[in-house]
Amino acid sequence: MKLSYEERDGVVILKPKGKILGGPDATLLKDQLQSFIDQGKTRVVIDQAAVDYMNSTGLGILISTLTTLRKANGELKLANVTEKIQSLLTITKLVTVFDDYETVEEAVSAFPQ
C-alpha cells in the first residue's frame, strides 16, 4: 500500500493506494495518523477510490483508526468505497459503524464547521 494525503477545509484526506492487508500497512497508517493527532488534526477522511483489496486485517486497521481518532475527540469518514469493500463492510455489519460517502467532497462537507 502507498499512502498520500492532502488537507481540505481543516480535514485530512488520506489516500491509500493498492491493497490494505496489515503488517507494514498498519504501521504506516498508524504512524501517519499519530502524526496528525499530535498536530491536532483529528478530522479524517479515508478516500478508498484506489484501494484494490482489503482483508480482515485491513478492516481491523480501519476500526483501530476510528477508535484512535474518537479517543482524540476526532472522527473518521470513508469516501469512494468500492463495491468489493462495501460488500465486506455489509457482511461484517461495519456499515453501521462507519460513515461512508460517495465522494470526498461529501465526506468533507459532513464534518461540522
Secondary structure, DSSP 8 states (H G I E B T S, - for coil): -EEEEEEETTEEEEEEEEEE-STHHHHHHHHHHHHHHHTT--EEEEE-TTEEEE-HHHHHHHHHHHHHHHHTT-EEEEES--HHHHHHHHHTTGGGTSEEESSHHHHHHTS--
